[in-house]
Amino acid sequence: MKDKLPFEEITRKVYTKKESQTNLEHGINPENRTVTELLNNGVICLNKPSGPSSHQVTEYAKNILEIGKAGHGGTLE
C-alpha cells in the first residue's frame, strides 16, 4: 500500500465550466473572430528558449506574425 501525502487525503469538488451564449450586443463568439481580431486582442503563451532575450523573442514574434505592436509581460527568463 502506498502512503498518501496530506493534500491527497482531502476530498475536493470538481467544478466544470458550462457553455453559454455570447450576447452579440457586447461582443462576438471567440470562435467567429478573424485572425486579425485575435492578434489585436489576444495573448500568445510561448516557452522561450535559452539564448535570445525577451526583447528579441518579442521582435521575432512581431516579424513572423507581421504585426506592428507586441510586448511581453515581465521577464521570460
Secondary structure, 3 states (H helix, E strand, C coil): CCCCCHHHHCCCCCCCCCCCCCCCCCCCCHHHCCHHHHHHHCCCCCCCCCCCCHHHHHHHHHHHHCCCCCCCCCCCC
